[in-house]
Amino acid sequence: MAVGSERVSLSAVKVSVVIPCYNEQDALPELFERIEAVMAEMKCDYEYVFVDDGSTDRTIAVLRALRERSPRVGLISFRRNYGKSAALNEGFRAASGDLVVTIDADLQDDPAEIPNLLKRIQGGADLVSGWKQNRQDPPSKRLPSRVFNRVTSIVTGVKLHDFNCGFKMYRREVTDAITVYGELHRFIPALAAWEGFRVDEVGVRHFKRKYGKSKYGSRRFLNGFFDLITTMFVTRRALNPLHLFGRVALILFVLGLAPQIYFLAQWLAGDGLRVRPIMLLGFVLIIVAIQVASIGLLAELISARAARETVYAFKEYDVRGERAPRARARSA
């Protein structure tokens, strides 16, 4: 499928449905039936990539039964729980479709919304994120999530209402261009936008959890803000860390040097030189500045090595006599 705003012809498109799941044995059969009904109406080629994230219930047995039932079902099973980012990353690597849909296995998202996501892709978006406008979760989850989304939108510059919604549709070029690890699945729209892809959102229906219990506690929101800092640094400063560390070191050095110059001028003017607290503070700031600059230089050495393997996301690459560019390297 071509990159850009061309209208998608479903007869020539394959859709990969990537479903990360962890202890969802009761929800999976119903989810499979509901997605099957939607995909049959869309009349396109499609596949499933179920990623079992180290479940401890009968999830793997249910998925094996689904695989025997349908040749469209692909199955990846981790030996232990690695987290949603690892599950998505492996699902992206295994998906062979031109479009990739991700949906959680808990039945809180409605597969009937897939055509609405597709319409935004047809309108030119590269990634469409669901927005749970009427979220059916308790206030203990809704309120922290609202704060998290507002802060993330301001900091990243990506104007979305719901970054962490697991219901999304991507062009294949997007999943080829981004690497998801740790807990960065919350910031996939920001990662895609910073690579130059067009990100959009659409309101989707949301339901109360029907089976089991939520796998996420309140501490994930605190972790999310740490991950936001990681995302900002990795995406915007990874190739020039000395620009960041150097500025910090320069500020500290100037603050530490200023009082030393003042006391030196007094000494040259004949005033007695005495050890004062601000003088000691100045020396400490100068030492810290040198250490920060050293960290920046070490980071530059690491970045220089990593830059040799950097692969960029292209909108178009048509140069005679040149090999096609490699897909972005991806690792969990």
Sequence and secondary structure as in RCSB ss.txt:
>XXXX:A:sequence
MAVGSERVSLSAVKVSVVIPCYNEQDALPELFERIEAVMAEMKCDYEYVFVDDGSTDRTIAVLRALRERSPRVGL
ISFRRNYGKSAALNEGFRAASGDLVVTIDADLQDDPAEIPNLLKRIQGGADLVSGWKQNRQDPPSKRLPSRVFNR
VTSIVTGVKLHDFNCGFKMYRREVTDAITVYGELHRFIPALAAWEGFRVDEVGVRHFKRKYGKSKYGSRRFLNGF
FDLITTMFVTRRALNPLHLFGRVALILFVLGLAPQIYFLAQWLAGDGLRVRPIMLLGFVLIIVAIQVASIGLLAE
LISARAARETVYAFKEYDVRGERAPRARARSA
>XXXX:A:secstr
  SSS    GGG EEEEEEEESS TTTHHHHHHHHHHHHHHHT EEEEEEEE S SSSHHHHHHHHHHH TTEEE
EE SS   HHHHHHHHHHH   SEEEE  TTS B GGGHHHHHHHHHTT SEEEEEETT  S HHHHHHHHHHHH
HHHHHH    S TT S EEEEHHHHHH    TTGGGGHHHHHHHTT  EEEEEE B    SS  S  THHHHHHH
HHHHHHHHHHHHTT HHHHHHHHHHHHHHHHHHHHHHHHHHHHTT      HHHHHHHHHHHHHHHHHHHHHHHH
HHHHHHHTT     S    TT           
